[in-house]
Amino acid sequence: MAGTSRNGDGVTVSFGAKFAQSEQFRAVFREGMALVEAAATYLDGDGRKEARKLEPPHSLSYATESMRLTTRLMQLASWLLIRRAVSEGELTPDQALEEQRKIKLPAKGGDQPSRGFHALPPRLKGLVEQSVKLQERVMRLDQMLGLEPAAAALAADTSDHPLETQLSRLRAAFGAETD
């Protein structure tokens, strides 16, 4: 089983449990939560002002990317909170796995920026890029902890994802601008 090992005494050691109690995890957790806070502050403040200045194709790209950023960060925050809850004994590993199944991380390379990304405000682009890097780290951790196959299987089925319906409608209304 991925994510576990037997030590010399025949006792199973969970890499996931060890990792969730490590300083490395705490650093990733702090980084993720700080990024959530920075994005929320930006989108509720300066981001609104910057969005008003954009012309139509770029304003649609702004709306698309800010929605994707928010969704990505909420998924990442959920992943981090679940891992922390296990390490603090608030969730059992089985409960965590059940909760983990609700998080839909994209398939590797499946989260490409919109066509008008280059014209977006620098702070939004920076937040998007930071969130994508954090997402890649979390996906690597999922793989290391043996959680990635379940997450990837769920990510492949986005038909019931609420944002997918909205994005489909935007694509239909505006053509390929949202891709």
N, C-alpha and C positions, 0 to 999 in steps of 0.2 A: 504494500500500500504506500503510495506517495505521501510524503509528509511525516512519516514515522520511521523509526529505526530501533533496533534492539541493541542495548548496551551489552557489555560482557556478562552481566548478571541475568540476562534473559528478560529484562524489564523493557517494555515498550516505551519509547520516548517520543513525544509528539513535537515535531519541529514547529508546528503552528503555535502550540502553547508556549514553547520556549521563546519563539520570535515575538509573540504578542507581549511578553514581559521584558523584552530587551530595550536597550537605549535606542537602538536603530528604529524599532517600531515607534517608540515615543517621539522620535524626531520626525518620522513620516507623518504621524498623527498630528503633531503641532503644525507642521508645514501645510497639511491638508486643511485643517481647521482655519488657519490664518488665511489661506487662499479663499476659502468660502467667505470669510468675513470681508476680505479685500474686494472680492467680486460684488458682494451685496452692497457695500459702501459705494463702490464705483457706479454700479447700475442704478442705484437709487439717487445718486447725486450728479457728479460730473458727466456720467454716461448719458443721462437723460438730456442734458444740455447739448452734448456733442451729437446725439442722435437727431435732435431737432434741426441741426445744421446740414444734415445729409440730404442729397437729392434722391428721388425715387429708386433707381435700381440699388443704390448703396444703402438707402434706409431699409430696404427689404433684407439686404445682406446683414445689416446691423441687427435687425429683429431676429433673423434666423440664427446668427452666431450667438447672440445674447441668450436665446432660448436654449441652444445646444450647450452653452457654457453652464447655465444654471442646472440643466438636467445632468450633465456630466459631473458637476460638483456635488449634487445631491446623491448621486450614485456612489461617488467616492467617499463622501462623508458617511453614508450608510455602511459601506464596507469597513471603514475604519472604526466606526462605533460598534459594529458587531464584533470585530476582532478584539477591541478593548473590553467589551462586555464579557467575553469568554475569559480573558486573562484576569478579570476582576471577580470571576465567579458568578456574574449576574445571569449568564446564559450557559447552558451545557453545550458541548460541541455539537450534539445532534440538533438542538434548538438553533444554534448558529448556522448550521448547514441549511436548515429549513428557511431561515431568514435570508441567507445568502442566495438562495434560489430566486428570490424576488428581485435581486439586483441584476440589471441587464447591461453588463459591460459589452462594448462592441467587439466584434472579431478583429484580430490584428490588422491594422491598416484600414479598418472600415469607417473611420471617423474623419473624413476629409473635409477641409474648410470649403465654404461656399465660393462661388466664382468671383464675387466682388470683395473677397477678403482683403486684398491688397489696399483697397481704398478706405478701410475702416480706421477709426481712431487708434493711435498707437497703444494707448492703455488697454483697450479692449483686445487688440491683437496680442499684447503681452500676457493678459490674463488667460486668453484661449491657449496660447502656447504653453504657459505654465501648467494649465490644467491637463493638457494632452500629455505632457511629460510625466505628471503625477499619475495619470491614468495608466501610462505604459509601465510605470514602476509597480503599481497595484496589480496589473495583469501579470507581470513577472512574478510577483509575490504569490498570486493565486496559483500560478503554475508550480512554483517552488513548494507551496503548501498542499498541492494536490487538489486545489479547488477549481482550477481553470476549466477542466472538461465540462463540469456542470454549468458554469457561467457561460462558456462558449455555446453550449447547446441552447441555453435560454436566449442568448443574444441573437442566435440565428433566426429565432421565431419572434419577429417584431410586429406581427399582424395585430396583436391585441394591445400594443403599446399606445397610450393615448396621444403621444406626440406624433407617432407615425401617421395617424389619421389627419392631424392638422398639417403636417408637412406634405402629405399627399394632396390635400386641398390647395395648399400654396403652389405646389408644382403644377397642378392642373390650371390654376388661375394665371400664373405668371410664367409658365414654361420652365425652362431649364435654369432660371436665375437662382433657384434655391439649392441646386446641386453643387 
